[in-house]
Amino acid sequence: MEAKAVAKYLRMSPTKLAPVADLVRGKSLNEALTILKFTPGKSAELVEKVVQSAAANAENNFELDPDNLYVSEILVNQGPTMKRWRAGAQGRAGKILKRSSHISVTLSER
């Protein structure tokens, strides 16, 4: 049995989120949450929130035991990019790309 959770349109670049997701891929649920708790930065908080949501889905919707769960799949994909402009020197404009991300987590039983 699998339990999933998805967080969409997170205002953080996928390049900042992907290394944190790589830390917990394949780990047991308790180990993954411990790693994320002690990893500094906003990206760890966002990933932790999605992993906890998937764990809650597993426990409430499918009645799975949290001790037997592990992170079988975690994906960080690019969401839409907001394009902004900033005034530059001599009448030019500089492009600012505000990237967003989608995180999806799948927990499975061992």
Secondary structure as the mmCIF struct_conf table of DSSP 4:
data_model
#
loop_
_struct_conf.conf_type_id
_struct_conf.id
_struct_conf.beg_label_comp_id
_struct_conf.beg_label_asym_id
_struct_conf.beg_label_seq_id
_struct_conf.end_label_comp_id
_struct_conf.end_label_asym_id
_struct_conf.end_label_seq_id
STRN STRN1 GLU A 2 LEU A 10
BEND BEND1 ARG A 11 MET A 12
HELX_RH_AL_P HELX_RH_AL_P1 PRO A 14 VAL A 24
TURN_TY1_P TURN_TY1_P1 ARG A 25 GLY A 26
STRN STRN2 SER A 28 SER A 28
HELX_RH_AL_P HELX_RH_AL_P2 LEU A 29 LYS A 37
TURN_TY1_P TURN_TY1_P2 PHE A 38 PHE A 38
BEND BEND2 THR A 39 THR A 39
BEND BEND3 GLY A 41 GLY A 41
HELX_RH_AL_P HELX_RH_AL_P3 LYS A 42 ASN A 61
BEND BEND4 PHE A 62 PHE A 62
HELX_RH_3T_P HELX_RH_3T_P1 PRO A 66 ASN A 68
STRN STRN3 LEU A 69 GLN A 78
STRN STRN4 MET A 82 ALA A 87
HELX_RH_3T_P HELX_RH_3T_P2 ALA A 89 GLY A 91
STRN STRN5 ALA A 93 LYS A 98
STRN STRN6 SER A 101 GLU A 109
#
